[in-house]
Amino acid sequence: MERTEIMNKVGEIAADVLGVDVAEISEGTTFDDLDANSLDRLQLVTAMEDEFDIEIPDEKLEAIGSVSDAVEAIEAALEA
């Protein structure tokens, strides 16, 4: 799966979970920029795991602070 395709899906998921316009989301967007609290972040990761049929290790969860971080975690999980 191409990085651009992963980025687009992550953007769609974040827009849906957080109730924001997908146009507000870029690879450099942080979840703080989108006013995501810890519950929102958990919902985001769960939705991403479901969408990509992966499991992101717990030790990597705290490091996911931006869309770019999420894309990298998904790429790593897909390669595993």
N, C-alpha and C positions, 0 to 999 in steps of 0.2 A: 504494500500500500504506500502510495506517495505521501510525502510530508504535507503537501498542499491539501490533499484529500483529508488527512487526519486533522489538519488545522481547521478546515471548513466544518468538519463534523463536531470538533470540540467547540467551535464558535456557536454552532447551532444548539448544542447541548447547553452551553453556558447561557445563551439567550433565553432558552426555554426555562431552565431551572431558576434563573435569577430575574426573569421578567424584564429583560432589557432588549433593545434593538440589536440585532446581529451586526448591524453596521457600526456599532460602538466598539466592537471587539476586533482586536488585531492580535498578532502573535506577541506583541510587546505589552499587551494589556495585563495588568495584575488583577487578582481577585479582590484586592483592597480597592482598586479603582472602581470596581463594580459593586462595592459595599457588601461583599459576601462575608457572612459570619461563619463560625466554625461548622454549624449545622448545614449551611449552604454548601460549604466546601465538601462536606461528607456526601451530600446529595449529588454534587457534581462528579465526584470520583466514582460513586456507585453507578451513576448513569453512564459514565465513560466505560467502566468495566463491562456493563451490560451491552453497550453499543458495539464495543470492539471484541467482546468475548475473551477478556483477559482478566488477570488479577494483579493489581498493583500492590507490591509488598508494603506492609505497614511502615517499615522504616523509611520508605520513600514518600509516604503521604505528607509528612510535615514539610518536605522540601518543595512541594507543589504550591507555588505562590503566584504563578502566572500561567497564561495560556501556553507560552513557550515551554515552561516546566512540565505542563500536562502533556504536551505533544511529545517531549523527550521521554517521559515516563511510559507513554503508550508505545512509542517506537521500541524502547528497551524491552517491554513486556511482549510485544509481537515477535521480537527477535529471539526471545528466550525459548 
